[in-house]
Amino acid sequence: MDRRRVLTAFICTAILTFIILAVSGCWGSDKAAEIKAAESKAQLNQSRAPGSQRTILMVGGSGSNLPITRVLARAFMERYPGIGVEIPESLGSTGGIKSVNEGLIDIGLTAREFLPAERELGLEYIPYARVLLSFAVNNNVNIDNLTEEQLLGIYTAKITNWKEVGGPDHEIVVLTRELSDSSRLVWNNCLKGFEKAGNLPEAVLLRTDQAMNEAIRSIPYSIGWTDLGAVTLEYPGTPMLNINGVSPRYEMVLNGDYPYIKELAFVTKGQPAGNALKFISFVRGWEGTRILMDNGYIAARKDK
């Protein structure tokens, strides 16, 4: 079986797994990450088999990192045509970190800092981008601003109809993520009371960033959260909300008026070397910085 057929089979399997997890929610995120990491390992082994035309770099992890990392990978491969970069569907931050530690992939992608147990693994955390977060609504809601108090009210079922916040007379469909989601951790820190809210029994629980963004676009009268990079690259036209009258723009971050931002980072097992170092250096260099700025992101500080 040639490599193209193997890659096609892998992609089909990954997509099927993604759909099952997003819709049914029957597996926890750790179990899903284990399955996807095993698929990545099979692809990695085939990619490195004798006769492969390219050296393949496997990069995987958080769904928040995927849109921009795929753009960066395409630019990198144009610059270095002898190196291929393969990026499977979302493994989650936890899955990416585990996969790097177990040698299943070369570079992990995380949208959160290491947990205490992960700090003991001897892994390197290498920031490369920051991205703005906001809540977003389905196109038929027709509002552009919510206060922090209103957002908390929606996610605690104190507000259940859009007309209560200036929208149409229709029940609000609340979309949410698991409690360990990296964006949710930002809301926990920035929105007073959000951490204690938990997940409403009637809320629609999504397992990946991609599933959340698709749900916002496809489910009428829904609200969920997203980031500026995903909207810019993959979901243009998604109505991102102002919060407390402040729009999700980087000048608002610089002014200190918009705190809802998260960091994206690479993870390697020990200091990066070889092609992994070449890719990371490309991303953190001037070419990567330009790509980040052109697509709704800003470069992370290089001194971290």
C-alpha positions, 0 to 999 in steps of 0.5 A: 500500500503506497503512502498516499493510500495510507494517509487517505485512510488515516484522514478518513478514520480521524474524521469519523472518530471526530464526528462520533466524539463530537456528536455522542460525547460518549468518550472522555477527552483522554480516551479520545486522545489515546485513540487519535495518538495511536492513529498518529503513531501508525501514520508516523511509522508509515511516513518513516518507512524505507522509500519515503520521499520526505522526512516527516515531522509529526505535530499534534495536540490542541484544536486551538493551535491547529488552524494557524499551525497548519498555515505555518506548516504549509509555509515551512514546507514551501521553504524546506520541501524535503521536510513534510509536516503532518498534523492530525485532527485535534488530540487536545492539549493533554493528548498532545503533551502525552503523545510527545512524552510517549514518543508518538509525535515529534512536537506537541501543541498545547493551549495551556501551561503544564499541569503539576504532574506534567512539569515532572516529565522534563518536557520543554514548553515553547510559546509561539503565539497568542490569540484573542478569545470571545463568545460568538453567536449563531447568525440569527441571534443578531446581537453584538455585545454582552456584559460579563454579568449577562454571560454568566447569567446565560451560563448559569441559566439565570438568563434563558431567552435572547429577548432578555439581552436585546435579542429575539424572543427565543430560548438560548441554546448554550454550547459548552466544553469540558471543564479542562478546556483551555479556553474555559480556563481563561474564562474561569480566570477572567469572568468572576463566578464562571469557574463555579458555574460548571456545565448546565445539564441542558447545555450542548457539550462539545469535545473539540474547538472545531466541533464548537465552531461548527455548532455555533454556525449550524445550531440556531439561537446558539452561543459558545466561545471561539477565538479570533484566529479560528474565525479568521482562518476557518470560520469567517463571518462568525459573529464574535461578541464585544464583551462589556462594549470592548471588541476583541482587537489586539489594540484593546489588549495593548490598552489593557481593556481586553484580558481574554487572551490565551497562549499557544505553545509547542511541546518537545521532549527535551530541547528541540533538535533536528527538523523539530528545531528547524520548524520551531525556529521558522515559526518563531522567526520573522517569517512565522511572525508575519504569518501570525500577524496576517491571520489574527494572531500575535507572536509570543514573547521570545524570552519565555 
